[in-house]
Amino acid sequence: MKKYQKPQAFAVETKDQRFAGTFEVLVPVPDRVKPHRVAGQFPTMQAAEGWMHSDEGQEAIAALFEKTKGR
């Protein structure tokens, strides 16, 4: 039996043409089809991934999970 694992945040290229060439962080949330977008735009994939693993990024992602947990 597999144990439930919290979905992990990931960085992708921004689909919004106004911010073409930038990257954003998306967080899959249980019971929601579309992932939440966090933070702002990042110039590179490495910058977005670096933010996800920073203290600020970890706190923002944890706060998002806490906010959606009560729904």
Secondary structure, DSSP 8 states (H G I E B T S, - for coil): ---------EEEE---GGGTT-EEEEE--TT-SS-EEEEEEESSHHHHHHHHHSHHHHHHHHHHHHHHHT-
